């Protein structure tokens, strides 16, 4: 029974127990021994005990069972090795067992002390770290300090750790911050999201206050809670922060109360990236500091497209230089609201010893008002010069051209009054001369009146959508009698699908004058051809009135459209002219934004060509975002000033507007309610419109597959918001040009 009791104790014991015979082989092991070494009992029995001792231990220590062959039980530390080659540090008690005074076997009892040793080492490391901290560290429990490092008492003016042991932690805070410190401890104990750091007024042993910063962490051991407190003296840091804050406040007051903004770029690798913008950047650009700092190229994207190339060249020259330290540029930006802003940018560079730029500082000023004043002054000066030239022209015309018919009229009336011997035929001939001079003078006066009324704005200019062929038809109806008398054939290829955006009365006067001139200088049986083609000038059509007449000498071509070098000649049937008609035509064409020129070879006819704006002067912007509609309509108005911008909030509304009045171009978002951009393009393709407007996609949310779908429908340009204005402008101009006459 006793043996069974001992056996039960051994089997259930936590210690590793074995019997080793005198040959060193294991004859018995308990379960704890097997479990710890991760062997089965059969893998251990009859194996040498030394097979389970760490080879490294055997190498470093003289160890044999003979040393235990004595009646006194010995205790040593061994390193056993498990089946998985893990070392287990044990405290070993090996005692010999004698039978009849002869050594029979050894009892081995081993206690695993691996974790205990590790804990001791960790404690030693933690103690070293504890003492090495630059901050003061203390351990507190139940409000009392139980342990500190050497720095902690020094911070609070105490000579040693002993003085603080047992002291209440709140005694280290000044009177006004005692409740604040207690509140922080309470908050820390109840909330996990309590701030990790806490600032308060500390109190030294001599009563002097200082700024302290405290951070806490907690742990529990054996049911008791402990707080680890790390504390540092931050008085100097606080003073520095306050000085910086005061300085920043002064600087901020200056920068926020001026209209200019400052920026800083720093080199990162091979790139200069923005690191700072003053808040006043929003006054000029409409964009926040975050907008510009988030994208290093953002400021380049809002430069007015026409200014980008010149600015890029100047800025590139400055940045590539090894010696230049400053530069100044003037250019335009398009702000967040779509308006153009003129700015002057002064840049200063900080270079390293090799001449590479390490930092770039800039000051940007809004000079829009100055530029506007300069433009107005320039326009005013030009107008004054033009008025002065006009005055000189009038004097020249009045003194020369009006004198000639008056001389003829006075001369023949004097003859009629004084010469009594004139017969009836002579009198009739003189009267005809007087009538012809009077008509010439009346024509000259009418032309002068039309010209001056157009110059002074007294003729109302009201352009509208007009079918070009109707204007030509009206002109031919008025002039067909004169053409019939000279047997001149007039033909036109201008179809009923050509629309122009003009003042129909003024343009009728243009066609009347040019066709009348063509008839005048075309011989009997000649021909006149009226045609229209697309113009290299965006949103304009080019008209041509070509005759088979006498042509114009090369030296006279430059005189045709100038009122100050009036040029006139007789027609093929002796027709007279004032020499002012083509000047008036040029003024009307200029009024419409077009241009006029002539291609002629003397003796081989003339071809008068001029451009007129195409009727569709609208761009349709389709977007469900009211903010984006406002922004991009203003941007489009700035980069295409000759067009009006219409808006629609979805594809369905856009289709209705397109069918009612086809625009020159459609710019649409991708994702919209009711009908999205892709569905809009499909619907547009289904319509039977003759001149379907081209489409550009401009969206803030579009993936690669959707872009490919648009390309498959023939959409050339798909842009992501925010768009690069230079690329966007080029695409708009190219698309509008291709849209004219389907070219």
VENQUI-V933012 format. One record per residue. N is the residue number from 1. RES is the residue in one letter. SS is DSSP state (H for helix, E for strand, - for the rest). PSI is psi in whole degrees, -180 to 180 (* if undefined). D_CENTER is the distance of its C-alpha to the mean C-alpha in Angstrom with 1 decimal. Layout:
n->[N;N]
res->[RES;RES]
ss->[SS;SS]
psi->[PSI;PSI]
d_center->[D_CENTER;D_CENTER]
This chain:
n->[1;2;3;4;5;6;7;8;9;10;11;12;13;14;15;16;17;18;19;20;21;22;23;24;25;26;27;28;29;30;31;32;33;34;35;36;37;38;39;40;41;42;43;44;45;46;47;48;49;50;51;52;53;54;55;56;57;58;59;60;61;62;63;64;65;66;67;68;69;70;71;72;73;74;75;76;77;78;79;80;81;82;83;84;85;86;87;88;89;90;91;92;93;94;95;96;97;98;99;100;101;102;103;104;105;106;107;108;109;110;111;112;113;114;115;116;117;118;119;120;121;122;123;124;125;126;127;128;129;130;131;132;133;134;135;136;137;138;139;140;141;142;143;144;145;146;147;148;149;150;151;152;153;154;155;156;157;158;159;160;161;162;163;164;165;166;167;168;169;170;171;172;173;174;175;176;177;178;179;180;181;182;183;184;185;186;187;188;189;190;191;192;193;194;195;196;197;198;199;200;201;202;203;204;205;206;207;208;209;210;211;212;213;214;215;216;217;218;219;220;221;222;223;224;225;226;227;228;229;230;231;232;233;234;235;236;237;238;239;240;241;242;243;244;245;246;247;248;249;250;251;252;253;254;255;256;257;258;259;260;261;262;263;264;265;266;267;268;269;270;271;272;273;274;275;276;277;278;279;280;281;282;283;284;285;286;287;288;289;290;291;292;293;294;295;296;297;298;299;300;301;302;303;304;305;306;307;308;309;310;311;312;313;314;315;316;317;318;319;320;321;322;323;324;325;326;327;328;329;330;331;332;333;334;335;336;337;338;339;340;341;342;343;344;345;346;347;348;349;350;351;352;353;354;355;356;357;358;359;360;361;362;363;364;365;366;367;368;369;370;371;372;373;374;375;376;377;378;379;380;381;382;383;384;385;386;387;388;389;390;391;392;393;394;395;396;397;398;399;400;401;402;403;404;405;406;407;408;409;410;411;412;413;414;415;416;417;418;419;420;421;422;423;424;425;426;427;428;429;430;431;432;433;434;435;436;437;438;439;440;441;442;443;444;445;446;447;448;449;450;451;452;453;454;455;456;457;458;459;460;461;462;463;464;465;466;467;468;469;470;471;472;473;474;475;476;477;478;479;480;481;482;483;484;485;486;487;488;489;490;491;492;493;494;495;496;497;498;499;500;501;502;503;504;505;506;507;508;509;510;511;512;513;514;515;516;517;518;519;520;521;522;523;524;525;526;527;528;529;530;531;532;533;534;535;536;537;538;539;540;541;542;543;544;545;546;547;548;549;550;551;552;553;554;555;556;557;558;559;560;561;562;563;564;565;566;567;568;569;570;571;572;573;574;575;576;577;578;579;580;581;582;583;584;585;586;587;588;589;590;591;592;593;594;595;596;597;598;599;600;601;602;603;604;605;606;607;608;609;610;611;612;613;614;615;616;617;618;619;620;621;622;623;624;625;626;627;628;629;630;631;632;633;634;635;636;637;638;639;640;641;642;643;644;645;646;647;648;649;650;651;652;653;654;655;656;657;658;659;660;661;662;663;664;665;666;667;668;669;670;671;672;673;674;675;676;677;678;679;680;681;682;683;684;685;686;687;688;689;690;691;692;693;694;695;696;697;698;699;700;701;702;703;704;705;706;707;708;709;710;711;712;713;714;715;716;717;718;719;720;721;722;723;724;725;726;727;728;729;730;731;732;733;734;735;736;737;738;739;740;741;742;743]
res->[X;X;X;X;X;X;X;X;X;X;X;X;X;X;X;X;X;X;X;X;X;X;X;X;X;X;X;X;X;X;X;X;X;X;X;X;X;X;X;X;X;X;X;X;X;X;X;X;X;X;X;X;X;X;X;X;X;X;X;X;X;X;X;X;X;X;X;X;X;X;X;X;X;X;X;X;X;X;X;X;X;X;X;X;X;X;X;X;X;X;X;X;X;X;X;X;X;X;X;X;X;X;X;X;X;X;X;X;X;X;X;X;X;X;X;X;X;X;X;X;X;X;X;X;X;X;X;X;X;X;X;X;X;X;X;X;X;X;X;X;X;X;X;X;X;X;X;X;X;X;X;X;X;X;X;X;X;X;X;X;X;X;X;X;X;X;X;X;X;X;X;X;X;X;X;X;X;X;X;X;X;X;X;X;X;X;X;X;X;X;X;X;X;X;X;X;X;X;X;X;X;X;X;X;X;X;X;X;X;X;X;X;X;X;X;X;X;X;X;X;X;X;X;X;X;X;X;X;X;X;X;X;X;X;X;X;X;X;X;X;X;X;X;X;X;X;X;X;X;X;X;X;X;X;X;X;X;X;X;X;X;X;X;X;X;X;X;X;X;X;X;X;X;X;X;X;X;X;X;X;X;X;X;X;X;X;X;X;X;X;X;X;X;X;X;X;X;X;X;X;X;X;X;X;X;X;X;X;X;X;X;X;X;X;X;X;X;X;X;X;X;X;X;X;X;X;X;X;X;X;X;X;X;X;X;X;X;X;X;X;X;X;X;X;X;X;X;X;X;X;X;X;X;X;X;X;X;X;X;X;X;X;X;X;X;X;X;X;X;X;X;X;X;X;X;X;X;X;X;X;X;X;X;X;X;X;X;X;X;X;X;X;X;X;X;X;X;X;X;X;X;X;X;X;X;X;X;X;X;X;X;X;X;X;X;X;X;X;X;X;X;X;X;X;X;X;X;X;X;X;X;X;X;X;X;X;X;X;X;X;X;X;X;X;X;X;X;X;X;X;X;X;X;X;X;X;X;X;X;X;X;X;X;X;X;X;X;X;X;X;X;X;X;X;X;X;X;X;X;X;X;X;X;X;X;X;X;X;X;X;X;X;X;X;X;X;X;X;X;X;X;X;X;X;X;X;X;X;X;X;X;X;X;X;X;X;X;X;X;X;X;X;X;X;X;X;X;X;X;X;X;X;X;X;X;X;X;X;X;X;X;X;X;X;X;X;X;X;X;X;X;X;X;X;X;X;X;X;X;X;X;X;X;X;X;X;X;X;X;X;X;X;X;X;X;X;X;X;X;X;X;X;X;X;X;X;X;X;X;X;X;X;X;X;X;X;X;X;X;X;X;X;X;X;X;X;X;X;X;X;X;X;X;X;X;X;X;X;X;X;X;X;X;X;X;X;X;X;X;X;X;X;X;X;X;X;X;X;X;X;X;X;X;X;X;X;X;X;X;X;X;X;X;X;X;X;X;X;X;X;X;X;X;X;X;X;X;X;X;X;X;X;X;X;X;X;X;X;X;X;X;X;X;X;X;X;X;X;X;X;X;X;X;X;X;X;X;X;X;X;X;X;X;X;X;X;X;X;X;X;X;X;X;X;X;X;X;X;X;X;X;X;X;X;X;X;X;X;X;X;X;X;X;X;X;X;X;X;X;X;X;X;X]
ss->[-;H;H;H;H;H;H;H;H;H;H;H;-;-;-;E;E;E;E;E;E;-;-;-;E;E;E;E;E;-;H;H;H;H;H;H;H;-;-;-;H;H;H;H;-;-;-;E;H;H;H;H;E;-;H;H;H;H;H;H;-;-;-;-;H;H;H;H;-;-;-;-;-;E;E;E;E;E;E;E;E;-;-;-;-;-;E;E;E;E;E;E;E;E;E;E;E;E;E;-;-;E;E;E;E;E;E;E;E;E;E;E;-;H;H;H;H;H;H;H;H;H;H;H;H;H;H;H;H;H;H;H;-;-;-;E;E;E;E;E;E;-;-;E;E;E;E;E;-;H;H;H;H;H;H;-;-;-;-;-;H;H;H;-;-;-;-;E;H;H;H;H;E;-;H;H;H;H;H;H;H;H;H;H;H;H;H;H;H;H;-;-;-;-;-;-;E;E;E;E;E;E;E;-;-;-;-;-;E;E;E;E;E;E;E;E;E;E;E;E;E;-;-;E;E;E;E;E;E;E;E;E;E;-;H;H;H;H;H;H;H;H;H;H;H;H;H;H;H;H;H;H;H;H;H;H;-;-;-;-;E;E;E;E;E;E;E;E;-;-;E;E;E;E;E;E;E;-;-;-;H;H;H;H;H;-;-;-;H;H;H;H;H;H;-;-;-;H;H;H;H;-;E;-;H;H;H;H;H;H;H;H;H;H;H;H;H;H;H;H;-;-;-;-;-;E;E;E;E;E;E;E;E;E;-;-;-;-;-;E;E;E;E;E;E;E;E;E;E;E;E;-;-;-;-;-;E;E;E;E;E;E;E;E;E;E;-;H;H;H;H;H;H;H;H;H;H;H;H;H;H;H;H;H;H;H;H;H;H;H;H;H;H;H;H;H;H;H;H;H;H;H;H;H;H;H;H;H;H;H;H;H;H;H;H;H;H;H;-;-;-;-;-;H;H;H;H;H;H;H;H;H;H;H;H;H;H;H;H;H;H;H;H;H;H;H;H;H;H;H;H;H;H;H;H;H;-;-;-;-;-;-;-;E;E;E;E;H;H;H;H;H;H;H;H;H;H;H;H;H;H;H;H;H;H;-;-;-;E;E;E;E;-;-;-;-;-;-;E;E;E;E;-;H;H;H;H;H;H;H;H;H;H;H;H;H;H;H;H;H;-;-;-;-;-;-;E;E;E;E;E;E;E;E;-;-;-;-;-;E;E;E;E;E;E;E;E;-;-;-;-;-;-;H;H;H;H;-;-;-;-;-;H;H;H;-;-;-;-;-;-;-;-;-;-;-;-;-;-;-;H;H;H;H;H;H;H;H;H;H;H;-;-;-;-;E;E;E;E;E;-;-;-;-;-;E;E;E;E;E;E;E;E;E;-;-;-;E;E;E;E;E;-;-;-;H;H;H;H;H;H;H;H;H;H;H;H;H;H;-;-;-;-;E;E;E;E;E;-;-;H;H;H;H;H;H;H;H;H;H;-;-;-;-;E;E;E;E;-;-;-;-;-;-;-;-;H;H;H;H;H;H;H;H;H;H;-;-;-;-;-;-;-;E;E;E;E;E;E;-;-;-;-;H;H;H;H;H;H;H;H;H;-;-;-;-;-;E;E;E;-;-;-;-;H;H;H;H;H;H;H;H;H;H;H;H;H;H;H;H;H;H;-]
psi->[-43;-41;-40;-39;-46;-38;-40;-40;-44;-42;-38;-4;146;-23;157;117;136;162;134;125;176;-17;-1;7;146;129;-14;142;149;167;-37;-37;-47;-45;-42;-40;-5;33;157;164;-40;-27;-13;-44;137;6;153;136;-34;-15;-19;12;140;126;-36;-38;-45;-35;-39;-14;145;113;125;158;-20;-31;-16;6;67;164;-19;128;134;149;126;172;129;159;103;163;133;176;-31;16;20;137;139;119;125;153;117;132;110;120;138;149;124;141;121;43;19;134;120;-48;178;140;128;123;121;130;124;115;21;-52;-32;-44;-41;-41;-39;-43;-44;-41;-39;-43;-46;-37;-40;-44;-44;-45;-22;-11;139;-26;159;133;134;155;131;144;134;33;-4;142;127;-13;143;161;-177;-29;-35;-52;-31;-40;-39;13;19;154;-26;169;-32;-36;-24;-18;127;-7;145;135;-33;-15;-12;-1;148;160;-41;-15;8;-49;-34;-41;-43;-39;-37;-43;-40;-42;-41;-33;-19;-19;132;-25;18;146;141;-23;153;132;141;168;113;164;123;171;-34;6;-5;134;150;161;123;150;134;139;143;149;154;155;161;143;124;42;5;142;138;144;128;123;122;127;142;154;114;23;-48;-39;-40;-40;-44;-43;-41;-40;-43;-42;-44;-43;-44;-36;-44;-45;-42;-41;-39;-51;-34;-14;8;156;-15;159;153;152;159;133;143;150;130;103;-119;2;148;121;146;135;-10;134;139;157;-26;-3;-30;-27;-37;-46;-21;-10;149;170;-40;-38;-46;-31;-26;-21;114;-20;9;-44;-31;-31;-23;9;138;127;-40;-18;-10;-46;-47;-42;-42;-41;-47;-45;-40;-39;-41;-44;-33;-23;149;-9;-25;136;-4;162;162;135;148;128;178;146;155;113;180;-25;4;6;151;132;123;131;152;127;122;128;134;137;144;117;152;-173;-24;1;-1;146;125;-35;153;125;141;151;123;126;141;116;24;-43;-41;-43;-39;-43;-41;-42;-43;-38;-42;-45;-42;-43;-45;-41;-40;-42;-43;-41;-39;-42;-39;-42;-45;-39;-45;-45;-43;-46;-47;-42;-30;-56;-35;-26;-36;-53;-34;-39;-42;-45;-48;-39;-47;-33;-36;-42;-43;-35;-33;-28;105;-14;5;135;179;-40;-39;-42;-44;-41;-41;-39;-38;-39;-42;-42;-43;-42;-38;-42;-42;-43;-39;-42;-41;-44;-42;-43;-41;-41;-45;-44;-46;-37;-37;-40;-40;0;16;-13;127;132;107;83;149;171;117;142;121;-38;-27;-39;-45;-40;-44;-40;-43;-37;-39;-28;1;-32;-44;-41;-38;-41;-33;8;46;129;125;126;156;137;13;112;177;4;10;118;140;156;89;168;110;-33;-44;-42;-32;-40;-36;-52;-41;-47;-46;-41;-39;-43;-41;-43;-41;-40;12;132;170;131;8;-169;154;132;127;127;169;141;172;152;146;-23;124;138;28;152;150;117;151;134;102;129;166;33;-154;-13;180;137;146;-38;-15;-12;-42;-12;-13;-43;12;127;-24;-9;59;129;130;154;164;149;-180;-19;25;16;142;160;163;-21;0;-11;-47;-29;-41;-41;-46;-42;-40;-44;-44;-37;-31;3;7;-168;158;144;170;142;117;148;124;126;-2;31;170;150;103;123;142;157;143;148;139;152;-40;96;28;145;129;119;120;116;136;-10;118;-38;-45;-35;-44;-46;-54;-23;-36;-40;-45;-38;-33;-39;-16;71;-18;-2;149;148;120;155;152;150;-11;173;-36;-46;-36;-44;-42;-42;-39;-44;-39;-43;97;127;172;-25;144;126;116;150;166;-59;115;155;168;-64;121;-180;-41;-43;-34;-45;-41;-44;-38;-37;-28;-23;159;26;141;-53;84;132;146;160;139;136;130;104;152;-10;96;134;177;-40;-39;-38;-43;-36;-41;-42;-37;-23;1;10;118;-39;124;118;149;135;144;140;150;115;-36;-48;-40;-43;-44;-42;-43;-47;-45;-42;-41;-40;-41;-26;-18;123;24;16;*]
d_center->[92.4;91.3;89.9;87.8;86.5;85.5;83.9;81.8;80.6;79.7;77.8;75.8;75.2;71.7;73.0;73.2;77.0;78.8;82.4;82.8;86.1;87.9;86.4;82.9;82.0;80.5;82.9;81.1;77.6;76.4;73.3;71.1;71.8;70.7;67.6;66.4;67.0;65.7;68.9;71.4;75.0;76.3;73.8;75.2;79.0;81.2;78.3;78.6;77.1;75.6;73.5;71.5;71.1;68.1;69.0;67.2;69.4;72.5;71.5;71.0;74.0;77.7;78.2;81.2;83.1;86.2;84.9;85.2;88.8;90.3;91.1;88.4;85.1;82.2;78.5;75.7;72.0;71.1;68.0;68.5;66.2;65.1;64.9;61.1;61.8;60.7;62.8;64.5;66.0;69.2;72.1;75.1;78.8;81.1;84.8;87.7;90.1;93.8;96.5;100.1;98.8;96.8;93.0;91.9;88.0;85.1;83.2;79.4;77.3;73.7;71.2;67.4;66.0;62.7;60.5;62.7;62.3;58.5;58.4;60.4;58.1;55.0;56.8;57.5;53.9;52.7;55.3;54.1;50.5;51.7;53.5;50.8;48.0;46.9;46.5;49.6;50.2;52.8;53.9;55.0;56.9;58.3;57.0;59.0;57.9;59.6;57.9;55.8;54.8;56.0;52.8;52.9;56.1;55.1;52.0;54.3;57.0;59.5;61.6;61.6;60.4;63.8;63.4;60.4;61.9;62.8;61.1;59.0;55.3;54.8;57.2;54.4;52.3;53.1;54.8;51.8;49.7;52.4;51.3;47.7;48.6;50.8;48.0;45.6;48.3;48.9;45.2;45.0;48.0;46.8;43.0;41.2;37.9;39.5;37.5;38.5;39.0;41.0;41.7;45.0;47.6;50.1;53.7;55.6;59.3;60.2;58.2;55.3;51.9;48.8;45.2;45.2;42.6;43.9;42.6;44.8;45.4;48.4;50.7;54.0;57.1;60.4;59.4;58.4;55.0;53.8;50.9;49.5;48.3;46.3;46.3;45.1;45.7;42.3;43.9;42.5;39.1;39.2;40.4;37.6;35.0;36.5;36.5;32.9;32.2;34.2;32.5;29.0;30.3;31.5;28.3;26.2;28.6;28.1;24.3;23.9;26.6;25.1;22.4;20.9;18.5;18.9;16.7;17.9;16.7;19.1;20.1;19.8;21.7;20.6;17.1;16.3;14.0;13.3;16.0;16.5;15.4;18.1;17.9;18.4;14.8;14.5;17.4;15.7;12.0;12.7;10.1;11.9;12.6;11.5;7.9;7.8;10.4;9.1;6.6;8.6;6.6;3.9;7.0;7.7;5.2;7.0;10.3;12.9;13.6;17.3;16.8;14.5;17.5;19.8;17.5;16.7;20.5;21.5;19.1;20.2;23.7;23.4;21.9;24.5;27.3;29.5;31.0;28.6;27.6;25.8;24.1;23.1;20.7;20.3;17.5;15.7;12.4;11.5;11.4;10.5;13.9;13.5;15.9;16.2;16.7;18.6;18.1;20.3;19.1;21.9;21.3;24.0;24.2;26.2;27.8;30.1;33.5;32.3;29.9;26.7;24.0;24.0;22.1;20.3;20.7;19.3;20.3;18.3;20.5;20.1;22.6;22.2;25.8;27.2;25.6;26.9;30.3;30.4;29.6;32.3;34.7;34.1;34.7;37.7;39.1;38.6;40.3;43.1;43.6;43.5;46.0;48.3;48.2;48.9;51.8;53.2;52.8;54.7;57.5;57.8;57.9;60.3;62.6;62.8;62.1;63.8;66.8;67.6;68.4;70.1;72.4;73.3;74.0;76.1;77.9;79.1;79.9;82.1;83.9;84.4;85.9;88.0;89.2;92.0;92.9;89.7;90.4;88.5;86.4;85.3;84.5;82.4;80.6;79.8;78.5;76.2;74.9;74.3;72.5;70.3;69.3;68.7;66.4;64.5;64.2;63.0;60.4;59.2;59.1;57.2;54.6;54.3;53.9;51.2;49.3;49.6;48.6;45.5;44.7;45.3;43.4;46.7;46.1;43.7;40.7;39.9;37.9;38.0;37.8;41.0;42.7;43.3;46.6;48.1;47.6;49.2;51.9;52.8;52.9;55.2;57.5;58.0;58.7;60.5;63.9;63.3;62.0;65.0;67.4;66.0;65.8;62.0;60.0;56.5;54.1;50.4;48.0;45.6;45.4;45.0;41.4;40.0;38.5;37.4;35.8;38.6;41.3;44.2;47.0;45.4;44.5;48.1;49.3;47.3;48.8;52.2;52.1;50.9;53.2;56.0;55.5;55.4;58.7;60.2;59.6;60.4;64.1;66.3;65.3;61.7;58.5;55.1;52.0;49.0;45.8;42.1;39.3;35.5;34.2;31.8;30.3;27.6;29.1;32.5;35.9;38.5;42.1;45.1;48.7;50.9;54.6;57.5;58.9;60.0;56.5;55.5;56.3;53.3;54.1;54.0;50.6;48.7;51.1;50.5;47.6;48.4;50.5;51.7;53.2;54.7;56.0;58.4;61.0;63.5;62.9;64.9;67.3;67.4;64.7;63.5;60.1;58.6;56.0;53.4;52.3;49.6;48.2;47.9;46.3;43.7;42.9;42.5;40.2;38.1;37.9;36.3;33.7;35.6;37.8;41.4;43.3;46.5;47.6;51.4;54.3;57.5;60.1;57.6;55.7;52.4;49.1;47.1;43.5;40.9;37.5;36.8;33.6;33.5;34.2;31.1;28.8;26.6;23.3;23.3;20.1;20.9;19.0;20.7;18.1;19.3;16.1;14.1;17.1;17.2;13.6;13.6;17.3;16.6;13.9;16.5;19.2;17.7;17.2;20.4;22.7;25.8;24.9;25.3;22.8;24.6;23.2;24.5;23.7;24.9;26.3;29.9;29.3;27.4;30.4;32.8;31.0;30.8;34.5;35.4;33.6;31.6;28.3;27.1;24.0;22.8;19.1;19.2;17.6;19.1;20.4;22.4;25.9;29.0;27.7;24.5;22.8;25.0;28.1;27.2;27.1;30.4;32.0;31.0;32.7;35.8;36.3;38.8;36.8;37.7;34.4;31.7;28.3;25.6;22.8;19.0;17.4;14.0;13.6;11.8;14.8;16.5;18.3;19.8;23.1;21.9;20.1;23.5;25.3;23.5;24.2;27.8;28.0;27.1;23.5;21.9;18.2;16.3;12.5;10.3;8.0;5.2;6.7;7.0;9.3;11.9;12.6;12.6;15.0;17.2;17.6;18.5;21.0;22.5;23.0;24.6;26.9;28.0;28.7;31.4;34.8;33.3;32.7]
